[in-house]
Amino acid sequence: MIFDKIELNGTEYDITGQLRIKEDNEVKIIFDDLMFSNTLKEMSNKKEKADSLVLKNSEETRYDTKNVYVSHLTIDGEHYHATFK
């Protein structure tokens, strides 16, 4: 699914990307925003949970969850891949 906005802990980011919902309520997102990647890296390093994570496309909520953490964060060329559990 495609998204164009991410709300993380109440802060909204205008980021376009793709999401895939996996088993056991895991969600994997692919995006190309360096600043958001740095935010996720900092959360991961601190082992900090996200109180809320909402992914939207044109104001339609595609994914909404609470109390998740970044389990993986990688870069593949120019795209970042983040997995939340």
C-alpha positions in Angstrom: 0.0 0.0 0.0 1.1 3.6 -0.7 1.2 6.3 2.0 1.9 10.0 1.8 1.9 11.0 5.5 3.3 9.5 8.7 2.2 10.5 12.2 4.8 9.4 14.8 4.0 10.2 18.4 1.7 13.1 17.3 4.2 14.7 14.8 3.2 14.6 11.2 5.7 14.1 8.4 5.0 14.5 4.7 6.7 11.4 3.4 5.7 9.2 0.5 6.4 5.5 0.6 5.1 2.0 0.7 4.0 -0.2 3.5 3.5 -3.9 3.9 1.8 -5.5 6.8 3.4 -8.8 7.8 2.7 -11.6 10.2 2.4 -10.9 14.0 1.4 -7.3 13.4 4.7 -6.3 12.0 4.7 -3.5 9.4 7.5 -2.7 7.0 7.8 0.7 5.4 10.0 1.9 2.5 10.7 5.6 2.1 13.4 8.0 1.1 13.5 10.7 3.7 16.9 11.1 5.5 15.6 13.2 8.4 12.8 10.7 9.2 15.4 7.9 9.0 17.6 9.7 11.5 14.5 10.0 13.8 13.9 6.3 13.6 17.6 5.5 14.1 17.7 7.6 17.3 14.6 5.8 18.5 16.1 2.4 17.7 19.4 3.2 19.4 17.5 4.3 22.6 15.2 1.3 22.3 12.4 3.8 22.6 8.8 2.7 21.7 6.6 4.8 19.5 3.4 5.7 21.5 1.6 5.9 18.2 2.3 5.3 14.5 -0.3 6.2 11.8 0.3 5.9 8.0 -2.1 7.8 5.8 -2.8 8.2 2.1 -4.8 11.3 1.1 -6.2 11.5 4.7 -7.3 7.9 4.6 -5.7 5.9 7.4 -3.9 2.9 6.0 -2.3 1.7 9.3 -2.7 2.7 12.9 -1.0 1.2 15.9 0.4 2.0 19.3 3.4 1.0 21.4 5.7 -0.3 18.7 9.4 -0.2 18.3 11.8 -0.1 15.3 13.1 -3.6 15.0 15.1 -3.1 11.8 16.3 -0.1 9.9 18.4 -0.4 6.7 19.2 1.4 3.5 19.1 -0.1 0.0 20.5 2.4 -2.5 18.4 5.6 -1.9 15.5 3.9 0.0 15.2 3.3 3.7 13.5 0.2 5.0 12.1 0.2 8.6 10.3 -2.6 10.4 8.1 -1.9 13.4 6.9 -4.6 15.8 
